[in-house]
Amino acid sequence: MRTTIDAAGRLVVPKAVREAMGLQPGKAVDVVYVDGRIEIEVAPALTHVESDGGLPRIVADEALPPLTDRAVRDTVESTRR
């Protein structure tokens, strides 16, 4: 898909790409320049480790959408292909 960069340096990500990546307004992304191309990835959630004397656990620093059974199944299936 072709898009353009405006005078302020902004790039419009086409709707089909945003939908495929699950991008919503306000969603953080990482942008890097690698081997002559621009790569855009959804930024990983920031986390920290907590421990209350038992096993340590990883806790997100921000509210995240709930992890559903469907999302887990879809992810497992996509890795099998």
C-alpha atoms as an extended CHARMM CRD file, in Angstrom:
* protein
*
        81  EXT
         1         1  MET       CA              0.0000000000        0.0000000000        0.0000000000  PROA      1               0.0000000000
         2         2  ARG       CA              1.2290000000        3.4290000000       -0.8300000000  PROA      2               0.0000000000
         3         3  THR       CA              0.8930000000        6.4330000000        1.4700000000  PROA      3               0.0000000000
         4         4  THR       CA              2.5280000000        9.8350000000        1.7980000000  PROA      4               0.0000000000
         5         5  ILE       CA              4.3730000000       11.8340000000        4.4200000000  PROA      5               0.0000000000
         6         6  ASP       CA              2.9620000000       15.2980000000        5.1290000000  PROA      6               0.0000000000
         7         7  ALA       CA              4.9450000000       18.5190000000        5.6310000000  PROA      7               0.0000000000
         8         8  ALA       CA              5.1200000000       17.9020000000        9.3960000000  PROA      8               0.0000000000
         9         9  GLY       CA              6.7340000000       14.4770000000        8.8160000000  PROA      9               0.0000000000
        10        10  ARG       CA              3.6270000000       12.4720000000        9.7320000000  PROA      10              0.0000000000
        11        11  LEU       CA              2.9160000000        9.2070000000        7.9910000000  PROA      11              0.0000000000
        12        12  VAL       CA             -0.6130000000        7.8860000000        7.5930000000  PROA      12              0.0000000000
        13        13  VAL       CA             -0.7790000000        4.1500000000        8.2550000000  PROA      13              0.0000000000
        14        14  PRO       CA             -3.4750000000        2.7340000000        5.9650000000  PROA      14              0.0000000000
        15        15  LYS       CA             -6.6290000000        1.4620000000        7.6870000000  PROA      15              0.0000000000
        16        16  ALA       CA             -6.0990000000       -2.1430000000        6.5370000000  PROA      16              0.0000000000
        17        17  VAL       CA             -2.6150000000       -2.1660000000        8.1230000000  PROA      17              0.0000000000
        18        18  ARG       CA             -3.8880000000       -0.5770000000       11.3660000000  PROA      18              0.0000000000
        19        19  GLU       CA             -6.6360000000       -3.1800000000       11.5890000000  PROA      19              0.0000000000
        20        20  ALA       CA             -4.2580000000       -6.0670000000       10.8650000000  PROA      20              0.0000000000
        21        21  MET       CA             -1.9000000000       -4.8490000000       13.6280000000  PROA      21              0.0000000000
        22        22  GLY       CA             -4.7120000000       -4.0470000000       16.0630000000  PROA      22              0.0000000000
        23        23  LEU       CA             -3.6430000000       -0.4040000000       16.2600000000  PROA      23              0.0000000000
        24        24  GLN       CA             -5.9730000000        2.0330000000       17.9950000000  PROA      24              0.0000000000
        25        25  PRO       CA             -5.5420000000        5.7630000000       18.6250000000  PROA      25              0.0000000000
        26        26  GLY       CA             -3.0920000000        6.2930000000       21.4830000000  PROA      26              0.0000000000
        27        27  LYS       CA             -1.4730000000        2.8480000000       21.0820000000  PROA      27              0.0000000000
        28        28  ALA       CA              2.3110000000        2.9950000000       21.5050000000  PROA      28              0.0000000000
        29        29  VAL       CA              4.4350000000        1.7340000000       18.6190000000  PROA      29              0.0000000000
        30        30  ASP       CA              8.1770000000        1.3500000000       18.0860000000  PROA      30              0.0000000000
        31        31  VAL       CA              9.5690000000        2.7120000000       14.8120000000  PROA      31              0.0000000000
        32        32  VAL       CA             13.0540000000        1.7300000000       13.6500000000  PROA      32              0.0000000000
        33        33  TYR       CA             15.0870000000        2.0990000000       10.4770000000  PROA      33              0.0000000000
        34        34  VAL       CA             16.6340000000       -1.2360000000        9.4650000000  PROA      34              0.0000000000
        35        35  ASP       CA             18.4320000000       -2.1390000000        6.2430000000  PROA      35              0.0000000000
        36        36  GLY       CA             16.8760000000        0.6710000000        4.2230000000  PROA      36              0.0000000000
        37        37  ARG       CA             13.3080000000        0.2730000000        5.4350000000  PROA      37              0.0000000000
        38        38  ILE       CA             11.1030000000        1.5780000000        8.2420000000  PROA      38              0.0000000000
        39        39  GLU       CA              9.6630000000       -1.0440000000       10.5820000000  PROA      39              0.0000000000
        40        40  ILE       CA              6.6990000000       -0.3690000000       12.8590000000  PROA      40              0.0000000000
        41        41  GLU       CA              5.8960000000       -2.7480000000       15.7190000000  PROA      41              0.0000000000
        42        42  VAL       CA              3.4140000000       -2.5840000000       18.5530000000  PROA      42              0.0000000000
        43        43  ALA       CA              5.4460000000       -1.4930000000       21.5780000000  PROA      43              0.0000000000
        44        44  PRO       CA              5.7190000000       -4.1320000000       24.2920000000  PROA      44              0.0000000000
        45        45  ALA       CA              3.9070000000       -3.4670000000       27.5430000000  PROA      45              0.0000000000
        46        46  LEU       CA              6.0970000000       -2.0430000000       30.2940000000  PROA      46              0.0000000000
        47        47  THR       CA              6.2930000000       -4.3890000000       33.2650000000  PROA      47              0.0000000000
        48        48  HSD       CA              7.9790000000       -4.9010000000       36.5970000000  PROA      48              0.0000000000
        49        49  VAL       CA              8.5600000000       -7.9070000000       38.8620000000  PROA      49              0.0000000000
        50        50  GLU       CA              6.7710000000       -8.2220000000       42.1940000000  PROA      50              0.0000000000
        51        51  SER       CA              7.2990000000      -10.7780000000       44.9150000000  PROA      51              0.0000000000
        52        52  ASP       CA              5.4160000000      -11.1810000000       48.1740000000  PROA      52              0.0000000000
        53        53  GLY       CA              7.7350000000      -13.8120000000       49.5740000000  PROA      53              0.0000000000
        54        54  GLY       CA              6.5110000000      -16.4820000000       47.1660000000  PROA      54              0.0000000000
        55        55  LEU       CA              7.2780000000      -16.8650000000       43.5180000000  PROA      55              0.0000000000
        56        56  PRO       CA              8.0160000000      -13.6400000000       41.6150000000  PROA      56              0.0000000000
        57        57  ARG       CA              5.4210000000      -12.4750000000       39.1010000000  PROA      57              0.0000000000
        58        58  ILE       CA              5.4800000000      -10.0580000000       36.2140000000  PROA      58              0.0000000000
        59        59  VAL       CA              2.9840000000       -7.1960000000       36.5190000000  PROA      59              0.0000000000
        60        60  ALA       CA              2.0570000000       -4.7180000000       33.7830000000  PROA      60              0.0000000000
        61        61  ASP       CA              2.6750000000       -1.0290000000       34.5570000000  PROA      61              0.0000000000
        62        62  GLU       CA             -0.4550000000       -0.0300000000       32.6420000000  PROA      62              0.0000000000
        63        63  ALA       CA             -3.9470000000       -1.4140000000       32.2070000000  PROA      63              0.0000000000
        64        64  LEU       CA             -4.0280000000       -4.0840000000       29.5170000000  PROA      64              0.0000000000
        65        65  PRO       CA             -7.0180000000       -5.6670000000       27.7960000000  PROA      65              0.0000000000
        66        66  PRO       CA             -8.0410000000       -8.9990000000       29.2940000000  PROA      66              0.0000000000
        67        67  LEU       CA             -6.4570000000      -12.1050000000       27.8090000000  PROA      67              0.0000000000
        68        68  THR       CA             -9.2620000000      -14.2240000000       26.4070000000  PROA      68              0.0000000000
        69        69  ASP       CA             -9.3850000000      -17.9180000000       25.5830000000  PROA      69              0.0000000000
        70        70  ARG       CA            -10.0110000000      -16.9450000000       21.9810000000  PROA      70              0.0000000000
        71        71  ALA       CA             -6.8570000000      -14.8050000000       21.8330000000  PROA      71              0.0000000000
        72        72  VAL       CA             -4.7830000000      -17.6660000000       23.2580000000  PROA      72              0.0000000000
        73        73  ARG       CA             -6.2620000000      -20.1580000000       20.7730000000  PROA      73              0.0000000000
        74        74  ASP       CA             -5.6810000000      -17.7900000000       17.8460000000  PROA      74              0.0000000000
        75        75  THR       CA             -2.0830000000      -17.2200000000       18.9050000000  PROA      75              0.0000000000
        76        76  VAL       CA             -1.3870000000      -20.9380000000       19.2990000000  PROA      76              0.0000000000
        77        77  GLU       CA             -2.9480000000      -21.6710000000       15.9000000000  PROA      77              0.0000000000
        78        78  SER       CA             -0.9620000000      -18.9020000000       14.1910000000  PROA      78              0.0000000000
        79        79  THR       CA              2.3140000000      -20.3560000000       15.4730000000  PROA      79              0.0000000000
        80        80  ARG       CA              1.4530000000      -23.8110000000       14.1200000000  PROA      80              0.0000000000
        81        81  ARG       CA              1.1950000000      -22.5970000000       10.5200000000  PROA      81              0.0000000000
